[in-house]
Amino acid sequence: MNDLISVVDWSRAQFALTAMYHWLFVPLTIGLSLIVGIMETIYVRTGDERWKGITKFWMTLFGINFACGVATGIILEFEFGTNWSNYSWFVGDIFGAPLAIEGILAFFMESTFIAVMFFGWKKFSKGFHLAATWLTAIGVCLSALWILIANAWMQYPVGMEFDPAQMRNVMSDFWAVALSPVAMNKFFHTVTSGWVLGGVFVIGVSAWLLWRKSNVDAARKSIKVGAWVGMAGILLTLMTGHGSAQQVAKVQPMKLAAMEGLYNGGRGTGLVAVGIVDTEKEDVTCKIEFPKMLSFLAYNNFDAYVAGINDIIAGNGADAAGQPVNTVSYADRIALGKEAHKALQAFNEAREAGNETEMAVAREVLSSTYPYFGYGFFEKAEDAVPPVAISFYSFHIMVALGGYLLLLFAAMLWLSYRKTSLLEKPWVHWIAIISIPLVWICSEAGWVLAEVGRQPWTIQDILPVNAAISSISSSSVKLTFWMFAVLFTILLVAEISIMLRQIAKASHSDIESPNK
Amino acid sequence: MQVMRYISGKVSAVWFFYADGFRKMTVGRQLWIIILIKLAVIFLFFKVFFFPSTVEGDTDSEKSRFVTERILNHSTAE
């Protein structure tokens, strides 16, 4: 048992490490691809060669980031097979299909048009080159779409039927999987947050150029584009974040309760702005909160009922309109889950014996109890509660930094158009430069919330992480975790130094000269 | 014959487009080295030495039986 916990925990740590490393690159790829597309469009429309130089500078940084992130996503897919093989078998084609589509898209679409972007400046017409740049940006988003569809299915499994004979979930409705509301919201929230990150990166790097008094005109132009993209991104991220909270309230109410540290819910619940979670006392202390805002965030209704962790365990929830309703208590879910396991066992025994009648009976019991299949792996209700403190702090860090970034973009737009002289002040430059790591913390915190908040599930309500794990030794996973950690650190240092060297080079050259 | 010549012309144009592009790369060379290190370490080293095939069985039926046993082993149902 201890070895199982060790394998599960180390595998989770390894997956988290790889995912967080991968996520350093993805949002910048999403954001910069859009910004580069906008800059090149300005160049093609105005014919101003300085914009071509600016486009090429940011395109080079986009290329470095893209290449650094290339193989890291594959490592994640690889880990599904090595560390989570029970899960990989159990989900079958539902999870495999979106990943396969993503792989094909990423390989053919992105690699083709990226080659035109970088190698084709003198070989294709302006229009064709611009089309390739935009198609790369679209390809990047489409890749993200399929990955997020796969992720959303884990959080909200739809469009499938469980086949006990194959021990697999079989896709019954592709479009229900592909167009699930959770997937759509997750996609737009992720892509627009990538625009935010890209916007801050462009503003920060440009501010550094201004601080060095180098390429002042190009830096000012870049800040304008970065600030507009960032502003559009942050407003859309706020909107989709609201949508995301509503989805979570509907399909993962335990996650919503955990991210607010809400143990005992009620009507007209406030949204905590700052506070300290006390998991022993089951409360948030020293808190400042916005009255009734959590009810509004979750249900668009200031007086809606929001269920807390203890309420959900006891079987009290809310309907789509935010009215209190009785749901299935966790004690009952655990009992139903155990019944589902017994039915699966009975089905297999009947199959071995060739008893069709018994198989049919077992299949029927399994079918009716399958929605609670995952709860049969737990001893007590508390086992199905996510880590509250991590969920709470990651959510609040994300929201606080999101608010700061909104102010940053507003300030940068104001400075760019109204108070241009202030853009020469070093303190302005340093605020922008310091914002670069902050936006990454914000983005990573969002994913920490998404993934820690849904624990202990790999597939919501169906399969917990401890049943999804492969049959491997904990020493292998521990060893490879540290090897990954060392490898990723070395690679990250190498990748960041390549990026910084390229940025530093710009301070000694004229980036507005397109033929440099 | 003409079609074949047209296709081979296109293929060689694409080939030279990529070959020329890769030849003129500067920063790209270092990036390719990083990508190749990642792929080599992850796929060759880790896969071969640390993670043998984890779903046992030759046929789908054997594999599904193996996964069923593995998953139900974690069950708390008596």
Interface residues (C-beta under 8 A of the other chain):
Chain A: L4 T60 G63 I64 A67 C68 V70 A71 T72 I74 I75 F78 G81 T82 N83 S85 N86 S88 W89 F90 A115 F118 F119 G120 K123 A165 Q166 M167 R168 I334 G337 K338 E339 H341 K342 L344 Q345 N348 G376 F377 F378 E379 L463 N466 A467 S470 S471 I472 S476 L479 T480 M483 L487 L491 A494 E495 I498 Q502
Chain B: F17 Y18 D20 G21 K24 V27 G28 Q30 L31 W32 I34 I35 I37 K38 L39 V41 I42 F43 F46 K47 F50 F51 T54 V55 E56 D60 K63 S64 R65 V67 T68 R70 I71 L72 H74 S75 T76 A77 E78
